Amino acid sequence: MPERKLGFAIVGCGFISAQHAWAIKESEGSELRVACDIDLSRARALATQYGAEATADFAAVLRRDDVDVVNVCTLPVLHAEMVVQAAQAGKHVLVEKPITTTLAEAERMIAACRQAGVKLAVIHQLRFSTIIRRMKEMLDSGAIGKPFFIDVTYRTFRPQSYFDQNERGTGKWDGGGAFITHAIHDLDVILMLMGPVRSVMARRAVLGHVMQVEDAGGALFEFASGALGVLTTGTCVKRHHDRTVEIHGPEGTLFHNEKVLERYVTRGQPITYAEIAADQPGTLHKIQVQDLIEAIQKDREPVVNGEVAQRSLALVQAIYESCASERAVHLAEYSEVN
Ligand SMILES: NC(=O)c1ccc[n+]([C@@H]2O[C@H](COP(=O)([O-])OP(=O)(O)OC[C@H]3O[C@@H](n4cnc5c(N)ncnc54)[C@H](O)[C@@H]3O)[C@@H](O)[C@H]2O)c1
């Protein structure tokens, strides 16, 4: 007998909700039942498109027997309370990145889900991108030897109007600027490719906008392996490629700029040159929805569970601590498990 479809509810029907709704529709075994937003017109727009019901009442969503999974797509400071309430109502959760804005809140979310016996999955979709997975496979197969340096850039552009909207430039809803809103994806990838971070030194600044949180920053990592790394990020940069990742080891270099993946074993031309088509919007969210469905069905942990997501949050918090203290910050507690 085919398994009953899992009922999904999306809470927060803003920018990212479209990718969740599409991913739920395209995945086997899932169905969007409710779209919820305090702005009912947004909930209605999404619900109409996907044949779901609309509501502005989150508590009513949690009372529904036909909702098994709640996708929390509100701004980060709202994540913790919504996830805890969903867990206490017996719902599995798929929450957007960053898991939340403080480590204490992350612990509370993880504990609530564990206590309720529900799954907690966090969107960190870059882990599943074709180009990053290929890079990881090449590293694991020893393509450049043991990596000793990583250089990541994620520099993009948002107009002033983006930060003026809904207090975005204040950090009130996100817990910070470019590091937590945008580069959290890159911090997750850095941990995935290079392993635990022992310490970090960082600086942040406002260089291209009028706003309270950083639109530019740089971090220098020392990994538990002894390797070093740098990340530069910013939402004030006008250029062609948003993201590049370059990893060096004793046998060569891996490089990607979201479009090509190259491997060098000597100076000059790459010996492996692969054009990898960019993943279509929504496909990586779909992989994470499918992973959660399988985790529920097989009673296993999602690939990006609360603990995995907590590591990039710990790293971004260490970055902010270093920016404030102007000193290196050690990540003893989390470096063991990165
Ligand atoms: N994975 C990615 O690539 C990616 C990209 C963009 C945003 N995000 C993340 O997605 C989350 C949402 O970001 P966004 O850009 O979609 O924000 P958004 O501001 O466009 O949407 C948030 C929505 O939540 C609604 N909302 C606020 N309070 C609510 C409440 N109490 N109950 C129900 N709805 C409520 C708002 O009305 C709004 O429609 C954030 O965590 C963000 O970091 C992830």
The ligand as an SDF file (V2000), in Angstrom:
LIG
                    3D

 44 48  0  0  0  0  0  0  0  0999 V2000
   17.9780   29.3700    1.7130 N   0  0  0  0  0  0  0  0  0  0  0  0
   18.0770   30.5330    1.0600 C   0  0  0  0  0  0  0  0  0  0  0  0
   18.7500   30.6550    0.0420 O   0  0  0  0  0  0  0  0  0  0  0  0
   17.3250   31.7200    1.5830 C   0  0  0  0  0  0  0  0  0  0  0  0
   17.1170   32.8420    0.7760 C   0  0  0  0  0  0  0  0  0  0  0  0
   16.3860   33.9020    1.3070 C   0  0  0  0  0  0  0  0  0  0  0  0
   15.9060   33.8520    2.6060 C   0  0  0  0  0  0  0  0  0  0  0  0
   16.1700   32.7400    3.3640 N   0  0  0  0  0  0  0  0  0  0  0  0
   15.7070   32.6500    4.7560 C   0  0  0  0  0  0  0  0  0  0  0  0
   14.2950   32.4670    4.7490 O   0  0  0  0  0  0  0  0  0  0  0  0
   13.7220   33.1030    5.8900 C   0  0  0  0  0  0  0  0  0  0  0  0
   12.6790   34.0990    5.4070 C   0  0  0  0  0  0  0  0  0  0  0  0
   13.3030   35.0620    4.5570 O   0  0  0  0  0  0  0  0  0  0  0  0
   12.4660   35.8210    3.4200 P   0  0  0  0  0  0  0  0  0  0  0  0
   13.4790   36.5610    2.6220 O   0  0  0  0  0  0  0  0  0  0  0  0
   11.5280   34.8850    2.7540 O   0  0  0  0  0  0  0  0  0  0  0  0
   11.6630   36.8670    4.3460 O   0  0  0  0  0  0  0  0  0  0  0  0
   10.3720   37.7140    3.9470 P   0  0  0  0  0  0  0  0  0  0  0  0
   10.4290   38.9440    4.7850 O   0  0  0  0  0  0  0  0  0  0  0  0
   10.2540   37.8590    2.4580 O   0  0  0  0  0  0  0  0  0  0  0  0
    9.1630   36.7750    4.4280 O   0  0  0  0  0  0  0  0  0  0  0  0
    8.8840   36.5340    5.7850 C   0  0  0  0  0  0  0  0  0  0  0  0
    7.3750   36.3730    5.8950 C   0  0  0  0  0  0  0  0  0  0  0  0
    7.0680   35.9960    7.2450 O   0  0  0  0  0  0  0  0  0  0  0  0
    5.8310   36.6080    7.5810 C   0  0  0  0  0  0  0  0  0  0  0  0
    5.6700   36.6190    9.0310 N   0  0  0  0  0  0  0  0  0  0  0  0
    6.2430   37.4400    9.9360 C   0  0  0  0  0  0  0  0  0  0  0  0
    5.8270   37.1130   11.1820 N   0  0  0  0  0  0  0  0  0  0  0  0
    5.0000   36.0550   11.0510 C   0  0  0  0  0  0  0  0  0  0  0  0
    4.2440   35.2790   11.9880 C   0  0  0  0  0  0  0  0  0  0  0  0
    4.3060   35.5230   13.3010 N   0  0  0  0  0  0  0  0  0  0  0  0
    3.4760   34.2600   11.5160 N   0  0  0  0  0  0  0  0  0  0  0  0
    3.4200   34.0090   10.1690 C   0  0  0  0  0  0  0  0  0  0  0  0
    4.1080   34.7320    9.2410 N   0  0  0  0  0  0  0  0  0  0  0  0
    4.8830   35.7380    9.6850 C   0  0  0  0  0  0  0  0  0  0  0  0
    5.9290   38.0000    6.9630 C   0  0  0  0  0  0  0  0  0  0  0  0
    4.6600   38.6120    6.8200 O   0  0  0  0  0  0  0  0  0  0  0  0
    6.5900   37.6570    5.6150 C   0  0  0  0  0  0  0  0  0  0  0  0
    5.6230   37.4190    4.6050 O   0  0  0  0  0  0  0  0  0  0  0  0
   14.8920   33.7320    6.6570 C   0  0  0  0  0  0  0  0  0  0  0  0
   15.3350   32.8380    7.6410 O   0  0  0  0  0  0  0  0  0  0  0  0
   15.9700   33.8830    5.5860 C   0  0  0  0  0  0  0  0  0  0  0  0
   17.2830   33.8770    6.1050 O   0  0  0  0  0  0  0  0  0  0  0  0
   16.8380   31.6880    2.8670 C   0  0  0  0  0  0  0  0  0  0  0  0
  1  2  1  0
  2  3  2  0
  2  4  1  0
  4  5  1  0
  4 44  2  0
  5  6  2  0
  6  7  1  0
  7  8  2  0
  8  9  1  0
  8 44  1  0
  9 10  1  0
  9 42  1  0
 10 11  1  0
 11 12  1  0
 11 40  1  0
 12 13  1  0
 13 14  1  0
 14 15  2  0
 14 16  1  0
 14 17  1  0
 17 18  1  0
 18 19  2  0
 18 20  1  0
 18 21  1  0
 21 22  1  0
 22 23  1  0
 23 24  1  0
 23 38  1  0
 24 25  1  0
 25 26  1  0
 25 36  1  0
 26 27  1  0
 26 35  1  0
 27 28  2  0
 28 29  1  0
 29 30  1  0
 29 35  2  0
 30 31  1  0
 30 32  2  0
 32 33  1  0
 33 34  2  0
 34 35  1  0
 36 37  1  0
 36 38  1  0
 38 39  1  0
 40 41  1  0
 40 42  1  0
 42 43  1  0
M  CHG  2   8   1  16  -1
M  END
$$$$
